[in-house]
């Protein structure tokens, strides 16, 4: 599909309706990572998006990898302790922007230099690249730093036409990775734009490069049921961007959270994007807005026409897939505006099932303003024998004063499943994320 093929899509958007949502259920995290701080003393670290790597020899040694934006990347054990820190690349020159790691995901068994290699892929928002890090199981077992940069030196900007355009920072933003037979791919969104791009990974003499397979432009404006045109609230010159994304690689479907719009489902057929379908809208969808004196966007909630959804409050953020047998399971999405996570059926029309919050416990505080999340169904040793949900926490309590802290929370999937009036499925055997065939 070409980048302009959806110019008339807004007239045919799926309108989602449903009954009033029940109250979210509450779950508690079991483990949290050390808080990081977005100030000079903390290295301007701002946690954002996690991924889980499953150890092929000992699942109890599996890793959680988390982006810290300007501060780079941290790697954690299942106990939440930091095992490795990777700095973001420095600016290429005095006037250039430094690296800034936004989203991360994992692909297994990529053929690199003639060897099957697991990779952590990172969207470098600062330099408009996809960075690749090889994950070494032997290093994990030996207690050595397990990630190594294997990005090709000639990896080009994902969206920008030149290095000067990179510095405008309409760059690689959200990222979701997946495998299809022997090939590996990354879907990458563009900051401040509606564009999403599909990249195929390539081996360049033992380093990881990529090439563009397809490009999709989601709508920037929408025709409401009353016939009026509506554009989502944004800073001047910006459009409704996508960040949270996940690919259901068994079903060949991309789910993309357009922050001020809602949740899209996009089929992937022969490495091309199919026609997008809006499966749920944020509550603020269709609400008029104006700029204040500082050119900040302000919603006019008094004149909300009521066209929004019931389950997501802007921003719609981190998306994750929980796999179960026979195509069943769940799609999870972060409703950042009300600190909840919406749960939908994975199959069929993605029927909404309910929402949950991650609240305070004796072991951890709760989760607020969550960006990225990820979930795995397989047992991860004694720590998480029923699977694991990892969520970003945008308001981790600071250990000293009023510093702005963020971290990641680890929650056993059984805690989420058992909290619902009709418990969600726990299926630890039907899907193996390492099986890419």
Secondary structure, DSSP 8 states (H G I E B T S, - for coil): --TTTTTTGGGG------------EEEE-SEE---EESSTTTTT-----EEEE--SS-GGG-EEEEE-BTT-EEEE-TTS-EEEEE-----SSTTS----EEEEEEEEEEEETTEEEEEEEEEETTTTEEEEEEE-HHHHHHTS--EEE-B-TT---SS-SSHHHHTTT--EEEEEEEEETTEEEEEEEETTS-EEEEEEEEEETTEEEEEEEEEEE--SEEE-TTS-EEE---STT----EEEEEEETTTTEEEEEETTTEEEEEEBSSSSB---EEEEEBTTTT--EEE-TT--EEE-GGG--S-S-SSB-SSEEEEEEEE-GGG-EEEEEEEGGGTEEEEEESSTT--EEEEEEEE--SS-----S---EEEE-S-BTTTBTT-EEEEEEEEE--SSTT--EEEEEEEEHHHHHHHSSS-----SSS--TT---
